[in-house]
């Protein structure tokens, strides 16, 4: 395998990500000169600004002309330029190697490790975490840690405000934060000091979420927040379902901390007590910190608020996750049993993306080995010797980060230097598997993953023991207790030499391995992210040059070598795999990860609630520390066959529901309109006279409607457009696009309501043709398909659905005159044949990217990532 320096310039999105996020910046815009490679602001939109890479070709005063990589010339000003000191990855690698080697004790060691780290970084063998890449050697103010867990809030107004202040300071410096809310008393619990009752832990979680949103709007990096709650807390049911109320806790990820006892109660269908410490205890304010077991060990009273069936809570978790991918579940008791810090520093929460369980004041210290660089084509195998060398150097690299980073909170410094927690992970796994011709998720892949990640863990642990022999173990290290953790028992059984090295040499780091999401960095280096499969091998990218079909590099490489052939079976995407495949891969890797894994189990749209429950239970049984699913197109909709009784009708014909996923609100609006009344239909206050005029002009909705549902792929994902007829002409439209609670879903529902109102109000002109004329061809930031299958936007899809629908109506009307029997059969069929629209298959179930505004925001690695601009909420 070649290890020579890669001098090739980054291109396209990779170059943009590098310059925008990780290259060392020059804050003085006046330094801009002809020949400089810069980022230029080409769209000065306060919500969706756009930057492009280019070269300054002329400057006159404050005015500059920039030639974009596309060749286009853009006139701008120096104020709209982002200047960087570093133009190439090689320059960044030099900076990082020097920074990490600078903490070595002697000049000789500094020179030795500078050279070794430079080799390590070259050609992206190790890809440092985002904070390290952006900050090391560039600023003494920037933290090199991606994320933090802060102590559970003290149960008082002052304690909550203190936590809020700590969270704000960390986020303002670019860090994500995890908080466990279980220390806060439940809703309606008595607060004696103010002679009142508590608003509850979930409401305070809303405060943390709201503040995160403010930071998200004002800073260059969006705030990232994880809120967690333990399964015993009386507010846990409210916590699980809080996001089902629009506008509540919108800027946080949610996870429930589940115990072994709770899972046993679920399995055996036992009762479960929801409890909280006795707040009247005289030592409550001084002793209570959210650790219920510690409170019990002190002999303190625990109050039972109510008793429920464990399965009721579990089913609520499952149904909520099925609907909207939240909350996730962390098996926290098992996590602590496996944790190497079990005896001195319990894990209380995870970071926002869930890959790093941390104690109070713990931090993430992350980098990823790029596995795609370790394919030995000659042997058709992994380049094991070179991988071992990279793992060992990487362990020292991350250990040095602990001594190089600035600390803005003394509590963080004290905790991190006590345990020296590092998190070495991987990216490029899917690419490596494809090169080895191993299908991701297959039994063969599980055996290979066990070998690969066991190898990485062994080498990393041996490296940590060698550093301990040289520099000393982490201060809290106690060999006997350390070796009693669940993880170390597994390690000692598989690799006795590791246990012996730990006992004889010590251990430099309390944990060593973490599988973090690598959305931005993985996209930058052009490989698969984290341990995830590719989301898709082909997609559509909108640029100034138009809409282009693109392939991921390894798929493009194969297509060029095998023109006209289909990709072979080992090319699989996230949605090709079963949810069980995802979980089994996660479990196989979790065996060798002493922290945790950021991983999403992707499920098809028709995945059921029952299947979701089995998946979560499988994750627990296989030893995963947590589980998150994403059901494609997750949305809160009615089952198509559901009908509701029209009460008081004496058993007469039941009202037909809106077809194919009209939301409950939309159906309610239609029912109100059908009953009559402008107030109900428009939510406006009108006079009785105005209402009479409206009622006369507004077509009421009959109980039974005939229509068809059309399936279109749009830039925002698959759209199901239902057109229902009133008196033989379209009179009602419902749209289902995107996940419930997303901007896309809300805008689509609004479009359907407005179209329905337009079609049913008044009787002037050909309203259907008028609506088609005004909706057809409306374009956005992207389009899907080519020729007659091209869809510019959701509005364009509605116009095309209406065109198809009225065409079919005309055909049916003509046929009904000639073939009454055929028409009868068609009516009996419900118009199902009308839905046959050939789909185009780009990315699906996307939402609006908050960075570039395009409909390309995907949910992968437990994190929202943009396929268009590289934005990642977690990086």
C-alpha positions in Angstrom: 0.0 0.0 0.0 1.3 3.4 -1.0 2.1 5.9 1.8 3.5 8.7 -0.3 2.1 12.2 0.2 -1.0 12.9 -1.7 -0.5 16.2 -3.5 -3.8 16.2 -5.4 -5.9 19.3 -4.7 -9.2 18.8 -3.1 -12.1 19.4 -5.4 -15.8 20.4 -5.2 -17.6 19.9 -1.9 -14.4 18.5 -0.3 -12.4 21.6 -0.9 -15.3 23.8 0.2 -15.7 21.9 3.5 -11.9 22.0 4.1 -11.6 25.8 3.5 -14.8 26.7 5.4 -14.4 24.5 8.5 -10.9 23.3 9.1 -8.3 25.5 7.3 -6.6 28.1 9.5 -8.4 31.4 8.8 -7.0 34.8 8.2 -9.3 37.3 9.9 -7.8 40.3 8.1 -9.9 40.8 4.9 -7.5 43.6 3.8 -4.9 40.9 3.1 -6.8 39.6 0.1 -4.7 39.7 -3.1 -4.8 38.5 -6.6 -4.1 34.8 -6.8 -5.6 34.0 -3.4 -7.9 31.0 -3.2 -10.9 32.1 -1.1 -14.5 31.4 -0.2 -16.7 34.1 -1.6 -20.3 34.8 -0.4 -22.3 34.4 -3.6 -25.8 34.5 -1.9 -26.1 36.9 0.9 -29.2 35.4 2.4 -29.5 35.8 6.2 -31.0 32.3 6.5 -29.3 30.4 3.6 -26.1 32.1 2.7 -24.1 30.4 0.0 -20.3 30.4 -0.4 -18.3 29.1 -3.3 -14.6 28.4 -3.8 -12.7 30.6 -6.2 -9.5 32.6 -7.0 -9.2 36.3 -6.9 -8.3 37.5 -10.4 -8.4 41.3 -9.8 -8.8 43.8 -7.0 -9.5 47.5 -7.0 -9.8 49.0 -3.5 -12.5 47.1 -1.7 -13.9 45.5 -4.9 -12.7 42.1 -6.1 -13.4 39.8 -9.0 -13.3 36.1 -8.2 -13.2 33.3 -10.7 -15.2 30.4 -9.2 -14.1 26.8 -9.8 -16.9 26.6 -12.4 -15.2 29.3 -14.4 -17.8 31.9 -13.6 -16.6 35.4 -12.7 -18.2 37.0 -9.6 -17.9 40.6 -8.6 -17.7 41.0 -4.8 -16.1 42.9 -2.0 -13.3 41.9 0.5 -15.9 41.9 3.3 -17.6 39.0 1.6 -14.5 36.9 1.4 -13.3 34.2 3.8 -9.5 34.1 3.7 -7.5 31.2 4.9 -3.8 30.9 5.8 -3.9 27.3 4.7 -4.9 26.4 1.2 -4.2 22.7 1.1 -4.5 19.7 3.5 -0.7 19.4 3.6 -0.4 22.8 5.3 -3.0 21.7 7.9 -1.2 18.4 8.5 2.0 20.3 9.1 0.2 22.5 11.7 -1.5 19.6 13.5 1.7 17.4 13.6 3.7 20.2 15.1 0.9 21.1 17.6 0.5 17.6 18.9 4.2 16.9 19.1 4.8 20.1 21.0 3.7 18.7 24.3 6.4 15.9 24.3 8.9 16.3 27.1 12.2 16.7 25.1 13.3 18.3 21.9 14.3 14.9 20.7 10.9 13.5 21.4 9.2 16.5 19.8 11.1 15.9 16.5 10.4 12.2 16.6 6.7 12.5 17.1 6.4 15.5 14.7 7.6 13.2 11.9 5.5 10.3 13.0 2.3 12.4 13.4 3.0 14.0 10.0 3.2 10.5 8.4 0.0 9.5 10.3 -2.0 12.5 9.0 -0.7 12.3 5.4 -3.2 11.1 2.8 -5.9 11.2 5.4 -4.9 7.9 7.2 -6.0 9.6 10.5 -8.7 12.3 10.2 -8.8 14.4 13.3 -12.0 15.5 14.9 -13.4 18.8 13.7 -12.4 20.8 16.8 -8.8 19.4 16.7 -8.5 20.1 12.9 -9.8 23.7 13.2 -8.1 24.7 16.5 -4.8 22.9 17.2 -1.9 25.2 16.5 -4.2 27.9 15.2 -5.5 29.4 18.4 -4.9 29.2 22.1 -8.6 30.0 22.7 -10.3 27.2 20.7 -11.2 24.0 22.5 -10.1 20.8 20.9 -13.0 18.8 22.4 -16.2 18.3 20.4 -18.7 17.7 23.2 -19.3 17.8 27.0 -21.5 16.4 29.6 -22.2 18.7 32.5 -23.6 17.7 36.0 -27.3 17.2 36.3 -28.8 20.5 37.4 -29.1 21.2 41.1 -32.8 21.1 42.0 -33.2 24.8 42.6 -33.7 27.9 40.5 -30.1 28.9 41.1 -28.9 25.4 40.2 -30.9 25.5 36.9 -29.6 28.9 36.0 -26.0 27.7 36.8 -26.5 24.8 34.4 -27.9 27.1 31.8 -24.9 29.4 32.1 -22.4 26.4 31.8 -24.3 25.1 28.8 -24.3 28.4 27.1 -20.6 29.0 27.6 -19.7 25.6 26.2 -21.9 26.0 23.1 -20.6 29.5 22.4 -17.1 27.9 22.2 -18.3 25.3 19.7 -19.0 22.3 22.0 -22.1 20.2 22.1 -23.6 19.4 25.6 -25.4 16.5 27.2 -27.5 16.9 30.3 -29.5 14.4 32.4 -32.6 16.1 33.8 -33.4 13.4 36.4 -32.1 15.5 39.3 -35.1 17.9 38.8 -38.2 17.3 40.8 -41.3 16.2 38.8 -44.3 18.3 37.7 -46.5 19.5 40.5 -44.1 18.4 43.2 -44.2 20.8 46.2 -41.7 23.6 46.4 -41.9 24.7 50.0 -39.7 27.7 49.7 -42.2 29.5 47.4 -45.3 27.8 48.7 -46.0 26.4 45.3 -45.4 23.5 43.0 -42.8 22.7 40.4 -43.4 23.1 36.6 -41.5 19.8 36.2 -38.2 18.6 34.7 -39.5 18.6 31.1 -40.4 22.3 31.3 -36.8 23.1 32.4 -35.6 21.0 29.5 -37.6 23.3 27.3 -35.6 26.2 28.7 -32.3 24.5 27.8 -33.6 23.7 24.3 -34.8 27.2 23.7 -31.5 28.7 24.7 -29.7 26.2 22.4 -31.9 27.6 19.6 -30.7 31.1 20.3 -27.1 30.1 20.1 -27.9 28.2 17.0 -29.1 31.4 15.4 -26.3 33.6 16.5 -23.1 31.5 16.2 -21.1 30.1 13.4 -21.7 26.6 14.8 -25.2 25.4 15.6 -25.8 24.5 19.2 -26.1 20.7 19.9 -27.9 19.4 23.0 -28.8 16.0 24.3 -31.4 15.8 27.1 -31.8 12.5 29.0 -34.0 11.1 31.7 -33.9 8.0 33.8 -36.6 5.4 33.6 -37.7 5.8 37.2 -38.5 9.5 37.0 -42.2 10.5 37.4 -42.0 12.8 34.4 -40.6 10.1 32.0 -43.8 9.7 30.1 -44.1 13.4 29.5 -40.5 13.4 28.4 -41.0 10.6 25.9 -43.9 12.3 24.2 -43.0 16.0 24.6 -42.0 16.4 20.9 -45.4 15.3 19.8 -46.6 18.8 20.9 -45.4 21.2 18.2 -42.9 23.8 19.5 -41.8 22.0 22.6 -38.1 21.0 23.1 -37.4 21.4 19.4 -33.6 22.1 19.7 -32.5 19.0 21.5 -32.0 15.2 21.0 -33.8 13.1 23.6 -32.9 9.7 25.0 -34.3 7.7 27.9 -31.8 6.0 30.2 -33.0 2.5 30.7 -32.0 0.0 33.4 -31.6 -3.7 33.4 -34.4 -4.0 35.9 -36.7 -2.0 33.7 -36.0 -4.3 30.7 -36.7 -7.3 32.9 -40.0 -5.7 34.0 -40.9 -5.2 30.3 -40.1 -8.8 29.4 -42.0 -10.2 32.3 -44.9 -7.6 32.1 -44.3 -6.4 35.7 -45.4 -3.2 37.4 -42.9 -0.3 37.5 -42.7 2.4 40.1 -42.1 6.0 39.2 -40.2 7.5 42.1 -38.3 10.5 43.4 -36.4 11.3 46.6 -38.3 12.8 49.5 -37.7 16.6 48.9 -38.5 17.3 52.5 -35.4 15.5 53.7 -33.3 18.1 55.6 -30.2 17.1 53.6 -32.0 17.1 50.2 -30.4 20.3 48.9 -26.9 19.2 49.9 -27.0 15.5 49.0 -29.3 15.0 46.0 -27.4 15.1 42.7 -29.6 12.8 40.5 -28.0 9.5 41.5 -30.9 7.5 42.9 -28.8 4.5 44.0 -26.4 6.7 46.0 -29.5 8.3 47.7 -30.8 4.9 48.6 -27.4 3.7 49.9 -27.4 6.7 52.3 -30.7 5.3 53.7 -32.8 8.2 52.4 -36.5 8.0 51.7 -37.8 7.5 48.2 -41.4 8.5 47.4 -43.4 6.5 44.9 -45.5 8.9 42.8 -47.4 6.2 40.9 -47.1 2.6 39.6 -47.5 1.7 36.0 -46.9 -1.3 33.8 -43.4 -1.2 32.5 -44.7 -2.3 29.1 -46.9 0.9 28.9 -43.8 3.1 29.2 -41.8 0.9 26.8 -44.6 0.9 24.3 -44.8 4.7 24.5 -41.0 4.9 23.8 -41.4 2.5 20.8 -44.4 4.3 19.3 -42.7 7.7 19.6 -39.5 6.4 18.1 -41.5 4.8 15.3 -43.2 8.1 14.6 -40.3 10.5 14.7 -37.0 8.7 15.5 -37.1 10.0 19.1 -36.5 9.3 21.8 -33.4 7.1 21.5 -32.7 4.6 24.3 -29.5 4.2 26.2 -29.1 1.1 28.3 -27.4 3.1 31.0 -27.1 0.5 33.8 -25.4 -1.9 31.3 -23.3 1.0 30.0 -21.9 1.5 33.5 -21.4 -2.2 34.1 -19.2 -2.2 30.9 -17.5 1.1 31.7 -13.9 1.2 32.7 -14.6 4.2 35.0 -17.4 2.3 36.9 -15.5 2.4 40.2 -14.9 6.2 40.4 -16.8 8.1 37.7 -20.3 6.9 36.7 -21.6 7.7 33.3 -24.7 10.0 33.6 -25.4 11.1 30.0 -24.1 10.9 26.5 -23.1 13.7 24.2 -25.6 15.0 21.6 -25.0 12.2 19.0 -24.9 9.4 21.6 -21.5 7.9 20.8 -19.8 9.0 24.0 -21.2 8.2 27.4 -19.6 10.6 29.9 -19.5 11.4 33.6 -20.2 14.9 34.9 -17.6 17.3 33.3 -16.5 14.6 30.9 -15.4 15.5 27.3 -15.2 13.9 23.9 -11.7 13.7 22.4 -12.2 12.3 19.0 -10.4 11.3 15.7 -11.1 8.7 13.1 -8.9 6.2 11.2 -9.8 6.2 7.5 -10.2 2.5 6.9 -10.5 3.0 3.1 -6.8 3.6 3.1 -6.0 0.1 4.4 -7.1 -2.1 1.5 -4.1 -4.2 0.2 -5.1 -4.8 -3.5 -2.3 -7.2 -4.0 -3.4 -9.5 -1.2 -7.1 -8.6 -1.4 -7.0 -8.1 2.3 -6.5 -5.4 5.0 -3.0 -4.0 5.3 -2.8 -5.2 8.9 0.7 -4.1 9.7 0.2 -0.5 8.5 -3.2 -0.4 10.3 -1.5 -1.5 13.5 1.1 1.3 13.2 -1.6 3.9 12.5 -3.7 2.8 15.5 -0.6 3.1 17.9 0.4 6.5 16.6 -3.2 7.7 16.8 -3.5 6.7 20.4 -0.6 8.9 21.3 -1.9 11.7 19.1 -5.2 11.8 21.0 -3.5 11.5 24.4 -1.4 14.6 23.5 -4.6 16.5 22.7 -5.4 16.3 26.4 -2.3 18.3 27.3 -2.5 20.7 24.3 -6.1 21.9 24.5 -7.0 25.1 26.4 -9.4 24.5 29.3 -12.1 27.1 29.8 -13.6 25.3 32.8 -11.4 24.1 35.7 -13.8 21.3 36.3 -13.3 19.9 32.8 -9.5 20.1 33.2 -9.6 18.3 36.6 -11.9 15.6 35.3 -10.1 15.0 32.0 -6.6 14.9 33.5 -7.9 12.5 36.2 -9.1 10.0 33.6 -7.5 11.0 30.2 -10.4 9.8 28.2 -9.8 9.5 24.4 -12.0 8.3 21.6 -10.4 6.7 18.5 -12.9 5.7 15.9 -13.1 4.9 12.2 -14.6 6.1 8.9 -14.6 4.4 5.5 -15.8 1.1 6.8 -18.4 0.7 4.0 -15.8 1.5 1.3 -13.4 -1.0 2.8 -16.1 -3.7 2.8 -16.9 -3.0 -0.8 -13.3 -3.3 -1.9 -13.1 -6.6 0.0 -16.3 -7.6 -1.8 -18.0 -8.3 1.5 -21.7 -7.4 1.8 -22.4 -5.0 4.7 -24.6 -6.8 7.3 -24.0 -10.3 6.0 -22.8 -13.1 8.3 -19.4 -12.9 6.5 -19.3 -9.2 7.4 -20.1 -9.8 11.0 -17.1 -12.2 11.3 -14.9 -9.8 9.6 -16.0 -6.9 11.8 -15.3 -8.9 14.9 -11.7 -9.5 13.6 -11.1 -5.9 12.4 -12.4 -4.1 15.5 -10.9 -6.6 17.9 -7.6 -5.9 16.2 -8.0 -2.1 16.5 -8.9 -2.4 20.2 -6.0 -4.7 20.9 -3.5 -2.3 19.3 -4.9 0.8 20.9 -4.9 -0.7 24.4 -1.4 -2.0 24.0 -0.4 1.5 22.8 -2.0 3.1 25.9 -0.2 0.7 28.2 3.1 1.6 26.5 2.4 5.4 27.0 1.6 4.6 30.6 4.9 2.9 31.1 6.6 6.0 29.7 4.5 8.9 31.1 2.3 7.3 33.8 -1.2 6.0 34.1 -4.3 8.2 34.4 -4.4 9.3 38.1 -7.6 7.3 39.0 -6.2 4.1 37.6 -6.5 1.0 39.9 -5.5 -2.1 38.1 -7.7 -4.6 39.9 -10.8 -2.5 39.6 -10.1 -1.4 36.1 -9.8 -5.0 35.0 -13.2 -5.8 36.6 -15.2 -3.7 34.1 -17.4 -5.7 31.7 -15.3 -4.4 28.8 -12.0 -5.5 30.3 -13.3 -8.9 31.2 -14.1 -9.4 27.5 -10.8 -8.0 26.4 -8.9 -10.2 28.9 -10.6 -13.3 27.6 -9.9 -12.5 24.0 -6.4 -11.0 24.4 -4.7 -12.1 27.6 -1.6 -10.1 26.6 -3.6 -6.9 27.0 -4.7 -7.7 30.5 -1.1 -8.6 31.4 0.2 -5.3 29.9 -2.5 -3.3 31.9 -1.5 -5.0 35.1 2.3 -4.7 34.6 2.5 -1.3 32.8 -0.6 0.5 33.8 -3.1 2.3 31.5 -2.7 5.8 30.2 -6.4 6.4 29.2 -9.6 5.3 30.9 -11.3 4.7 27.6 -9.7 4.5 24.1 -12.3 3.7 21.5 -15.4 5.7 20.4 -17.4 5.4 17.2 -18.4 9.0 16.5 -20.3 10.4 13.5 -18.0 11.8 10.8 -20.4 13.5 8.5 -18.4 16.6 7.6 -14.9 15.1 7.8 -15.9 11.9 6.0 -17.5 13.9 3.2 -14.4 16.1 3.0 -12.1 13.1 2.4 -14.5 11.4 0.1 -15.3 8.2 1.9 -18.2 6.6 3.8 -18.9 8.2 7.1 -18.4 6.5 10.5 -19.4 2.8 10.4 -22.5 3.5 8.3 -23.2 2.0 4.9 -23.5 4.5 2.1 -26.9 6.2 2.1 -27.0 6.0 -1.7 -24.6 5.5 -4.5 -26.2 8.0 -6.8 -27.8 11.3 -6.1 -28.6 14.6 -7.7 -26.6 17.8 -6.9 -27.8 21.2 -7.8 -25.2 23.8 -8.8 -24.9 26.9 -10.8 -24.3 24.6 -13.8 -27.6 22.9 -13.3 -28.8 19.5 -11.9 -26.2 16.8 -12.2 -26.4 13.1 -11.4 -23.5 12.1 -9.3 -22.1 8.8 -8.0 -20.0 8.2 -4.8 -16.4 7.7 -5.9 -16.2 4.0 -5.4 -19.4 3.4 -7.4 -18.3 5.7 -10.1 -15.0 3.8 -10.3 -16.8 0.5 -10.7 -19.3 1.9 -13.3 -16.4 3.2 -15.4 -14.7 -0.2 -15.2 -17.9 -2.1 -16.0 -19.9 0.0 -18.4 -23.6 -0.9 -18.7 -23.5 -3.4 -15.8 -25.4 -3.2 -12.5 -23.5 -2.7 -9.3 -22.7 -6.1 -7.7 -24.4 -7.4 -4.6 -21.7 -6.1 -2.2 -22.7 -2.6 -3.1 -25.5 -2.0 -0.6 -27.0 1.2 0.7 -28.5 1.9 4.1 -32.0 1.3 2.8 -31.1 -2.0 1.1 -30.4 -3.5 4.5 -32.9 -4.8 7.0 -33.0 -3.0 10.3 -31.7 -6.2 11.9 -28.7 -6.0 9.7 -27.9 -2.5 11.1 -28.3 -3.6 14.7 -26.2 -6.7 14.2 -23.4 -4.7 12.7 -23.6 -2.2 15.6 -23.5 -5.1 18.1 -20.5 -6.7 16.4 -18.5 -3.5 16.6 -19.8 -2.6 20.1 -18.0 -5.6 21.5 -14.7 -3.8 20.9 -15.8 -0.3 21.7 -15.2 0.7 25.3 -17.4 3.9 24.9 -20.3 3.8 22.5 -21.4 4.1 18.9 -23.3 6.7 16.9 -25.3 4.6 14.6 -28.8 4.8 13.0 -30.8 1.7 12.2 -32.5 2.7 9.0 -35.9 1.1 8.5 -38.3 1.1 5.5 -41.4 3.3 5.6 -43.7 0.3 6.2 -41.7 -0.9 9.2 -44.3 -1.5 11.9 -44.5 -0.5 15.6 -44.2 -4.2 16.5 -41.1 -4.6 14.4 -39.6 -1.5 16.1 -40.1 -3.0 19.5 -38.4 -6.3 18.5 -35.5 -4.2 17.1 -35.0 -2.3 20.3 -35.2 -5.6 22.3 -32.7 -7.2 19.9 -30.3 -4.3 20.5 -30.4 -4.9 24.3 -30.0 -8.7 23.9 -27.0 -8.3 21.6 -25.2 -5.9 24.0 -25.6 -2.6 22.3 -25.4 0.4 24.7 -28.1 2.3 22.9 -30.3 2.2 19.9 -31.8 4.8 17.5 -33.9 4.0 14.5 -35.0 6.2 11.6 -38.1 4.9 9.7 -37.9 6.3 6.1 -40.4 9.1 5.8 -41.4 8.9 9.4 -44.7 10.7 9.8 -47.7 10.7 12.1 -50.5 9.5 9.8 -53.7 7.5 9.9 -53.8 4.0 8.5 -55.6 4.1 5.1 -58.3 1.6 6.1 -59.2 3.5 9.3 -62.7 5.0 9.5 -64.4 6.8 12.3 -68.0 6.5 13.4 -70.2 9.4 12.5 -71.7 9.6 15.9 -75.4 10.0 16.3 -76.2 8.8 12.8 -78.1 5.8 13.9 -75.7 3.4 12.3 -75.8 5.0 8.9 -73.0 5.2 6.4 -69.6 6.1 8.0 -67.7 9.2 6.9 -64.7 8.4 4.6 -61.3 9.5 6.0 -59.0 11.6 3.8 -57.1 9.2 1.7 -53.4 8.3 2.1 -52.2 10.2 5.0 -54.1 13.4 5.3 -53.2 14.6 8.8 -55.7 14.7 11.6 -55.6 18.5 11.5 -56.2 18.6 7.7 -59.1 16.2 8.0 -60.6 18.2 10.9 -60.3 21.4 8.8 -62.2 19.7 5.9 -64.9 18.4 8.3 -65.4 21.9 9.7 -65.7 23.3 6.2 -68.2 20.6 5.3 -70.3 21.5 8.3 -70.2 25.1 7.0 -69.0 28.4 8.4 -66.3 30.7 7.4 -64.9 30.9 10.9 -64.1 27.2 11.0 -62.7 27.1 7.5 -60.5 30.2 7.6 -60.1 30.6 11.4 -61.4 34.1 11.0 -64.0 36.2 12.8 -66.8 37.1 10.3 -70.3 38.4 10.6 -73.3 36.1 10.1 -74.0 37.8 6.7 -70.5 37.1 5.5 -70.8 33.5 6.6 -74.0 33.1 4.6 -72.3 34.4 1.5 -69.4 32.1 2.0 -71.5 29.0 2.7 -73.4 29.6 -0.6 -70.1 29.8 -2.6 -68.2 27.1 -0.7 -68.8 23.5 -1.8 -69.4 21.3 1.3 -67.5 18.1 1.6 -69.7 15.0 1.1 -69.3 12.0 3.4 -68.0 9.8 0.6 -65.5 11.0 -2.0 -63.9 9.2 -4.9 -60.3 10.0 -5.9 -56.8 8.7 -6.4 -53.4 9.0 -4.8 -50.4 9.8 -6.9 -46.8 9.0 -5.9 -44.1 11.5 -7.0 -40.5 11.7 -6.1 -39.7 15.4 -5.3 -36.6 17.2 -4.2 -38.0 16.8 -0.6 -38.6 13.1 -0.8 -41.5 10.9 -1.8 -44.8 12.8 -2.0 -48.2 11.1 -1.9 -50.7 13.5 -3.4 -54.4 12.6 -3.0 -56.9 14.3 -5.3 -60.6 13.8 -4.4 -63.5 14.7 -6.7 -66.6 16.7 -5.9 -69.3 16.6 -8.5 -67.0 15.1 -11.1 -64.1 17.6 -10.7 -61.1 17.9 -8.4 -62.2 19.6 -5.2 -59.8 18.5 -2.5 -56.0 17.9 -2.3 -54.0 16.3 0.5 -50.2 16.1 0.5 -47.9 13.8 2.5 -44.2 14.8 2.3 -41.5 14.5 4.9 -41.5 13.7 8.5 -44.1 15.0 10.9 -42.8 18.1 12.6 -40.5 19.0 9.8 -40.7 22.3 7.8 -41.4 20.3 4.7 -44.4 18.5 6.2 -45.9 21.7 7.5 -45.5 23.6 4.2 -46.9 20.6 2.2 -49.9 20.4 4.4 -50.5 24.2 4.1 -50.3 23.9 0.3 -52.9 21.2 0.3 -55.3 23.1 2.4 -54.9 26.3 0.3 -55.4 24.4 -2.9 -58.5 22.7 -1.5 -60.0 26.0 -0.4 -59.3 27.5 -3.9 -60.9 24.5 -5.7 -64.0 24.5 -3.5 -64.8 28.2 -3.2 -66.8 29.9 -5.9 -67.8 28.7 -9.4 -65.9 31.0 -11.8 -63.8 29.7 -14.7 -61.9 26.5 -15.0 -60.2 26.5 -11.6 -58.3 23.3 -12.0 -56.6 24.5 -15.2 -55.9 27.8 -13.5 -54.3 26.1 -10.5 -52.2 23.9 -12.8 -51.0 27.0 -14.7 -49.8 28.8 -11.6 -48.2 25.8 -9.9 -46.6 24.1 -12.8 -42.8 24.7 -13.2 -42.3 26.4 -9.9 -38.7 25.5 -9.1 -36.6 25.4 -5.9 -32.9 24.6 -5.1 -33.1 21.3 -6.9 -35.1 19.0 -9.1 -35.6 15.3 -9.5 -35.8 13.3 -12.7 -35.4 14.1 -16.4 -37.7 14.7 -19.3 -41.4 14.0 -18.6 -40.5 12.6 -15.1 -38.8 15.8 -14.0 -40.3 17.3 -10.8 -39.1 20.8 -9.9 -40.8 21.1 -6.5 -43.7 20.0 -4.4 -45.9 22.6 -6.1 -44.9 21.3 -9.5 -45.7 17.7 -8.4 -49.2 18.9 -7.4 -49.7 20.4 -10.9 -48.6 17.2 -12.5 -50.9 15.1 -10.3 -53.8 17.3 -11.3 -52.9 17.0 -15.0 -52.8 13.2 -14.6 -56.1 13.2 -12.6 -58.1 15.3 -15.1 -56.7 13.2 -18.0 -57.9 10.1 -16.3 -61.3 11.6 -15.5 -61.7 12.5 -19.2 -60.8 8.9 -20.2 -63.2 7.4 -17.7 -66.0 9.8 -18.8 -65.4 8.8 -22.4 -65.3 5.2 -21.5 -68.4 5.4 -19.4 -70.4 6.3 -22.5 -69.2 3.4 -24.5 -68.4 0.8 -21.8 -70.6 1.2 -18.8 -69.5 -2.1 -17.3 -65.9 -1.1 -17.6 -66.6 2.2 -15.9 -68.4 0.4 -13.1 -65.4 -1.9 -12.5 -63.1 1.1 -12.5 -65.2 2.8 -9.9 -65.3 -0.3 -7.8 -61.5 -0.5 -8.0 -61.3 3.0 -6.5 -59.1 4.4 -9.2 -56.0 2.5 -8.0 -54.6 2.2 -11.4 -54.2 6.0 -11.5 -51.4 5.9 -9.1 -48.9 4.3 -11.5 -46.3 7.0 -11.9 -42.7 5.7 -12.5 -40.5 7.0 -9.7 -37.0 8.3 -9.9 -34.7 7.3 -7.1 -32.4 9.9 -5.6 -32.0 10.5 -1.9 -35.3 10.1 -0.1 -36.9 11.5 3.0 -34.9 14.7 3.0 -35.6 17.9 4.8 -34.4 21.5 4.5 -30.7 22.1 5.3 -30.4 25.0 7.7 -27.0 25.9 6.1 -27.6 25.9 2.4 -31.4 25.7 2.3 -31.4 22.7 -0.1 -33.7 19.7 0.3 -30.8 17.3 1.1 -30.7 17.0 4.9 -30.4 13.3 5.8 -30.6 11.4 9.1 -27.5 9.3 9.3 -25.1 8.2 12.2 -27.7 9.6 14.6 -27.1 13.0 13.2 -28.6 15.3 10.5 -26.2 15.7 7.6 -26.5 17.6 4.3 -25.6 15.8 1.2 -25.3 19.1 -0.7 -23.1 21.4 1.4 -21.6 19.0 3.9 -23.4 20.6 6.9 -23.6 18.3 9.9 -25.3 19.1 13.2 -22.8 17.0 15.1 -19.5 18.2 13.5 
